[in-house]
Amino acid sequence: MTHILATICPECEQGLHYFVTDLDFKSELFGLAETYVNILDAVKNDIEEIVDEFQVSLPQRWKVSLRCACGNQYEAEIRLPQL
């Protein structure tokens, strides 16, 4: 399944389609999130004798920079699930 992020240029209002992925985007996000959490857990375990508190903020959105055929550059966002 191909997931498509469809946007409209805020300058000229032409439609632009940006192909996000040909993979299962939800599975991809959860796989990346699991890897991210595992890495953070390993770092936390390595520094627990040095640092009292270890906090890392999780990204709320995924952004992509786009360029329209008219030359305008802008960003589109996708909200990321918080695990």
LUMPASE-725351 format. One record per residue (C-alpha): x, y, z; residue number from 1; residue in three letters. Coordinates in steps of 0.001 Angstrom, whole numbers, plus 524288, in hexadecimal, padded with zeros to 5 digits. Example, Ala and Ser with C-alpha at 12.3 -4.5 7.8 and 13.67 -1.06 7.14 Angstrom:
2
<r x="8300C" y="7EE6C" z="81E78" n="1" res="ALA"/>
<r x="83566" y="7FBDC" z="81BE4" n="2" res="SER"/>
This chain:
83
<r x="80000" y="80000" z="80000" n="1" res="MET"/>
<r x="8051F" y="80D7A" z="7FC83" n="2" res="THR"/>
<r x="80216" y="81898" z="805CD" n="3" res="HIS"/>
<r x="80147" y="82623" z="7FFE9" n="4" res="ILE"/>
<r x="80211" y="83333" z="806C5" n="5" res="LEU"/>
<r x="7F9EB" y="83CB3" z="7FEB0" n="6" res="ALA"/>
<r x="7FC29" y="84B27" z="800C8" n="7" res="THR"/>
<r x="7F873" y="85804" z="7FA73" n="8" res="ILE"/>
<r x="802BC" y="86273" z="7F860" n="9" res="CYS"/>
<r x="7FF32" y="86E0B" z="8011C" n="10" res="PRO"/>
<r x="804AD" y="87764" z="7F6D3" n="11" res="GLU"/>
<r x="7FE36" y="8731D" z="7EA02" n="12" res="CYS"/>
<r x="7F44B" y="8693D" z="7EF76" n="13" res="GLU"/>
<r x="7F85F" y="85E9C" z="7E5DA" n="14" res="GLN"/>
<r x="7F768" y="850A1" z="7EAA1" n="15" res="GLY"/>
<r x="803E3" y="84957" z="7ED76" n="16" res="LEU"/>
<r x="804BE" y="83AD7" z="7F08E" n="17" res="HIS"/>
<r x="8103E" y="83624" z="7F877" n="18" res="TYR"/>
<r x="8123E" y="8276E" z="7F989" n="19" res="PHE"/>
<r x="8151E" y="82464" z="807B7" n="20" res="VAL"/>
<r x="81830" y="815EA" z="806BD" n="21" res="THR"/>
<r x="8152B" y="80967" z="7FF87" n="22" res="ASP"/>
<r x="815E4" y="80216" z="80C6C" n="23" res="LEU"/>
<r x="80B96" y="800EE" z="816F3" n="24" res="ASP"/>
<r x="80D73" y="80E57" z="81D16" n="25" res="PHE"/>
<r x="80755" y="80A80" z="82A1E" n="26" res="LYS"/>
<r x="81056" y="7FEB4" z="82B5B" n="27" res="SER"/>
<r x="81BDF" y="8070E" z="82762" n="28" res="GLU"/>
<r x="818B3" y="81134" z="831D2" n="29" res="LEU"/>
<r x="816ED" y="80722" z="83C82" n="30" res="PHE"/>
<r x="8237D" y="80031" z="83889" n="31" res="GLY"/>
<r x="82B22" y="80CE3" z="838FF" n="32" res="LEU"/>
<r x="824C1" y="8108C" z="845E3" n="33" res="ALA"/>
<r x="82847" y="80365" z="84BDC" n="34" res="GLU"/>
<r x="8366A" y="804E5" z="84788" n="35" res="THR"/>
<r x="836BA" y="812CB" z="84CE7" n="36" res="TYR"/>
<r x="83160" y="80E4B" z="85A14" n="37" res="VAL"/>
<r x="83B21" y="802F9" z="85AB6" n="38" res="ASN"/>
<r x="84685" y="80C25" z="857FD" n="39" res="ILE"/>
<r x="841CF" y="815CD" z="86246" n="40" res="LEU"/>
<r x="8401F" y="80AD0" z="86C22" n="41" res="ASP"/>
<r x="84E08" y="8062D" z="869A0" n="42" res="ALA"/>
<r x="85357" y="81403" z="86B44" n="43" res="VAL"/>
<r x="84B7B" y="815D0" z="877C9" n="44" res="LYS"/>
<r x="850DB" y="8090C" z="87D5B" n="45" res="ASN"/>
<r x="85ECB" y="80CE7" z="879CE" n="46" res="ASP"/>
<r x="85E17" y="81A1E" z="880A3" n="47" res="ILE"/>
<r x="85540" y="81725" z="88C42" n="48" res="GLU"/>
<r x="860C8" y="817A9" z="895BA" n="49" res="GLU"/>
<r x="864C5" y="82512" z="89093" n="50" res="ILE"/>
<r x="857B4" y="82BEE" z="88E4F" n="51" res="VAL"/>
<r x="84C40" y="82C64" z="897CF" n="52" res="ASP"/>
<r x="841CF" y="82F43" z="88DB6" n="53" res="GLU"/>
<r x="841D9" y="82C74" z="87F17" n="54" res="PHE"/>
<r x="83709" y="831FB" z="87684" n="55" res="GLN"/>
<r x="835DE" y="8329B" z="867C6" n="56" res="VAL"/>
<r x="82AC9" y="8394F" z="860C6" n="57" res="SER"/>
<r x="82478" y="831BE" z="855C5" n="58" res="LEU"/>
<r x="82187" y="83845" z="848C6" n="59" res="PRO"/>
<r x="81328" y="83B94" z="84739" n="60" res="GLN"/>
<r x="81373" y="83D51" z="8387F" n="61" res="ARG"/>
<r x="81AF6" y="838DB" z="82C95" n="62" res="TRP"/>
<r x="81E17" y="8440D" z="82349" n="63" res="LYS"/>
<r x="821AF" y="843C5" z="81505" n="64" res="VAL"/>
<r x="826C3" y="84F45" z="80D25" n="65" res="SER"/>
<r x="82018" y="850DB" z="7FFFB" n="66" res="LEU"/>
<r x="82274" y="8592A" z="7F3F1" n="67" res="ARG"/>
<r x="81720" y="85C75" z="7EAFA" n="68" res="CYS"/>
<r x="81869" y="85DB4" z="7DC31" n="69" res="ALA"/>
<r x="8166B" y="86C65" z="7DE36" n="70" res="CYS"/>
<r x="82313" y="86CB9" z="7E629" n="71" res="GLY"/>
<r x="81CF4" y="86EA1" z="7F394" n="72" res="ASN"/>
<r x="822C8" y="8669D" z="7FEA4" n="73" res="GLN"/>
<r x="81A8C" y="86269" z="80A41" n="74" res="TYR"/>
<r x="81934" y="857AA" z="81475" n="75" res="GLU"/>
<r x="80EB0" y="84D5F" z="8165B" n="76" res="ALA"/>
<r x="80CDB" y="845E4" z="82311" n="77" res="GLU"/>
<r x="80791" y="838C1" z="8276F" n="78" res="ILE"/>
<r x="8040E" y="83699" z="835AE" n="79" res="ARG"/>
<r x="80BA4" y="82B46" z="83B84" n="80" res="LEU"/>
<r x="8053E" y="8219D" z="844D6" n="81" res="PRO"/>
<r x="80A1D" y="822EB" z="852C9" n="82" res="GLN"/>
<r x="80D78" y="815B6" z="8587F" n="83" res="LEU"/>
